[in-house]
Amino acid sequence: MKDNMDILEALIDKLTLSAILEMLERICHKKAENLRNHWQDEISAKLWDKAARQIEQINVDV
């Protein structure tokens, strides 16, 4: 767990927190699309889309 936190912290330091959040939002949308297109799992897809929308609402100034 600590190794993962160190990796994430290094990414934030390199790219900014805002950039990481934007990437997470995109990943959530891609996961939703994949669930719809390849697994016909609309319920899980909606949850990933919801997560993407929630991330999009986060405003950071660091």
ChimeraX attribute file (.defattr): number of C-alpha atoms within 10 A of each C-alpha:
attribute: neighborCount
match mode: 1-to-1
recipient: residues
	/A:1	6
	/A:2	7
	/A:3	8
	/A:4	9
	/A:5	10
	/A:6	11
	/A:7	12
	/A:8	14
	/A:9	14
	/A:10	12
	/A:11	14
	/A:12	16
	/A:13	11
	/A:14	11
	/A:15	11
	/A:16	15
	/A:17	17
	/A:18	15
	/A:19	13
	/A:20	16
	/A:21	18
	/A:22	15
	/A:23	14
	/A:24	16
	/A:25	21
	/A:26	17
	/A:27	15
	/A:28	21
	/A:29	21
	/A:30	16
	/A:31	18
	/A:32	23
	/A:33	19
	/A:34	14
	/A:35	18
	/A:36	16
	/A:37	12
	/A:38	8
	/A:39	11
	/A:40	12
	/A:41	14
	/A:42	14
	/A:43	11
	/A:44	15
	/A:45	22
	/A:46	16
	/A:47	15
	/A:48	21
	/A:49	20
	/A:50	16
	/A:51	16
	/A:52	23
	/A:53	15
	/A:54	11
	/A:55	17
	/A:56	14
	/A:57	8
	/A:58	10
	/A:59	9
	/A:60	9
	/A:61	6
	/A:62	7
